[in-house]
Every structure is written in structure tokens, then in C-alpha cells.
């Protein structure tokens, strides 16, 4: 079994060669889907370290971008394990960074992880209006609408989007997951979402629980 602490440390230190080496060994050992999800969680923990170092000024925007690319590569290595274990498409998610916010690193991390977890993702990008969420939800009939935001104003946009889904008669047919720095249980309740998280791997498990 992979040393998850070593993997978390390697991602936190942006040690690409170590990350690839650990995951190559992991994949070669024919792991289970559950073990693969644990490894995804370890990757997410490493990203949390990167985020903390960015906040303290040790890392810069370029480091965040590199970390996101490194995580994407890690997910691509793990994805065949999940798919080989029978993780076909298990659900659909409409995803976007909400109106007024253009931050997408967290959204992109979640997208990579949740695709590896078996979901078809319709990514609306950044600065996504409530109307755009509604239109795509009406078009594809998702199981989940996922909204991301980093700025405090994002929570207002999240609530506006939930209200728009209600007005369109779509809210009862989907679960709503919100994520990003400003979200917590109180914000989740005020927005009208079903769940919130600041951990992408946890978000995957929440979505999987909804469709199983």
C-alpha cells in the first residue's frame, strides 16, 4: 500500500518526481477502488499544504498553478484504477465558479477528482450566471449542481443560483454542493444548498453518496 503521508508531503513540497514515483508504484500494485480514493484524499491533503504555504507567502501564484497541474497529472494516473474497478459513469454534475468570481483552481481540482470518481462533468467555467446554471441543468438533467467561489460575494451568487433553480422548477430534481474558502454550514443553510465542503476529495464522496 502506498505511503499516503509521503505522497501528501511530496505534493505539498511540489516534488513532481517523488509524486510520480509513488503513484507509479501504487498503480503497479493493482490497488482497489477504495485504496485509490484514499490516495486521492492524500493528494487533496497535499494541496491543502500548498494552499497554507501560499497564504503565508512561502508559495506564489505560479506555485499554485504548478500544484494544480501536478494534481491533474496525479489524477490521470489514478483514474484507470477507478475505471478498471468498474467505476463507469455514475452520475452527471453541472459545475462552475459563480457569477462575480473568476477563481478556478479549486473548481478544476474538484473537476479532476470527481471525474476520476465516475461523474460526467459539464464545466461552465468562471463568472457563471444563475441563468447559465439553469440552462445547462435543464439541458443535461444533472444529479448535482456544483458551485465554487473564493470571494465572499460568491455566497450571494450561490444563493441567487439556487433561487433561480427553484424558479425554473429544477431544484427538487438536483442536489446542490457548494465549495470554496467562504463556505461553512451556516452559509450552506442560508444559500439553500444540500452540502458544502472545502475539501475536494470529501466533495467527491458526498456526490457519490447522493447517487448510490
N, C-alpha and C positions, 0 to 999 in steps of 0.2 A: 504494500500500500504506500502511496505517495506520502512524503513528509509535508503535510499541509502548512506547518509553521515555516518550513524552509521556502515553500512556494510564496506564502504571504510576504515573507521578508524579501524575497527576490523581486517581487513586483514593487514593493514599497521602495526598494533601492534602485528600481529601473534597470535591473540586471537582466538584460534580454537573453544572454547566453545561458544563464542559470535557469531562467523560466523555461526556455525551450528544452533544455536538457532534462529537467524534472518532468515535464509533460510528455516528452518522448518516451521516457522510461515508464511513465504511468500508462500511456496508451498501449504500449507493448505488453503490458501485464494483463490484458483482457479484463479490464475492470467492469463492474456492474454500473447500471444507470444511477443507482443511489450513490455510489462512490464518486461518479462523475459530478453529481450535483454538489457533493461535499467539496470537491475540487473547485467548482465554480464559486462556491461560497468563500473558499480560501483566496481566490483571485479577487473577489469583491473586497475582502478584508485588506488585501494589499492596496487596492485602490483607495480605501479609506485612509491608509497611511500616507499615500501620495497627497490626498486632499488636506490632511493635517499639516504636512510639510509645506504645502502651498500657502496655507493660512498663516503659518509662522514666518514666511518669507524665505524658507530654505529652497523651495522649488518655485519655478516661474511658469507662465502660461505655456511656454514651449514644452516644459516637462509634463504638464497636464495632457497636452496633445499627444506626446510620445507615449504616455501611460495608457491613454485611450487606444492608441494603435496597437500597443503591446497586448492589451486585454483582448482586443478584437482577434489578434493572431492566436492567442491562447484559446479563445472560444472556438475558433475554427479547428483547432487541433482536437478539442474535446467533443465537438459536435458529432463526429462519426460514431463515437461511443454511445451517445444517447440515441442516435438514429438506429444504430445496429442493435440496440436493446429494445427496439420496437417503438421508439418514440416518433411515430408518424405525426402528421398534423392533428393536434388535439383541440384546436380552437383558433379563433381569429381575434386580433386586437387592433383597434384603431388607436394610433399613438401620435402625440405631438407635444411640442413645447407651446404653452398657451400664449394668447394674444398679449403683446407688450413685452415679451421676453424672448431673447434670441440665444440663450444659452442652450447648448445641445450635447455637451459631453456626457452628462448623466443620462439623458434620454438615449443616446447612442449606446452607452454601456448596457442599459436595460434592454434595448432592442436586440443586441447581440446575445445576451443571456437568455432572453425569453424565446428567441428563435431557436436557440440550441435546446430549449426545453420543450419544443414541439409546436410552437404557435406560428401561424402566418401573421405577419405584422404589416399593417398599412401605415407607413410613416408619413405624416403630414408635414414634417419639418418643424420650423420655428415660427413664432409670431402667428400662431394658428387661431383664427377667429372661431367663435362658437358656431357660426354658420357653416364653416368648413368641417368641423367635427360632425355636425348634424348631417350634412350632405353625404359624407363618407360613411357614416353609420347607417344611413338609410340605404345607401348603395350596396354595402357588403354584408350587413347584418352581423356585426361582431358579437362575440361573447363579452368582451371587455373594451371599455374606452379608458385609455391611459393618458393622463395629463401630467406634464413635467413643468417645473418652474423653479427658478433660483431667486428671483426678486420677490420682495414682499407683495408687490402689486399683483403677482401671479395668482395669489389666492382669490382675488376678486374675479379675475378672468376664469378661474376654475369654477367658481360659483355661477358665473354667467353662462358657462358652457353646460353645467348640469341643468340650470333653469331652461336653457334652450332645448336640451334633450327632452325635458318634461313637456315643454310647449309643443314639441313635434310628436309627442306620443311615443317616444322611443325609450324613455328612461327605464320603464319597468322591464324591458327586454334585455338590458345590459347591466353588467357590473361596472362600477367606476372606481378606478385606482388612481390616486394622486401621489406624486413623489417630488422630492426636492428639498432644499435647505429649510424653507419656511414652514413645512407641513408638520403637523402633530395631530394628536387625537382630537383636540378642540377644533382646530382648523378643519379637520376631516368632517366633523359633525356639522360645522357651520356651512361648509361647501355643499354638503349633501352627498358626499362620496361614500362608497361602501368600505373602503380601506385606504390606508396611507402607509408609506414607508420611505425611509431614506437609504435603504439597502436594496440594491438591485436584485441580488440573489434571493432575498426574502420576498421581493415582489414577484419573482418567478413562481415561488412556492405558493403564494397567495392565489395567483392566477390558475395554477394547476389545480389547486383545491376547488376552485369555482367550477371547473369543467369536468371534474371527476365525480 
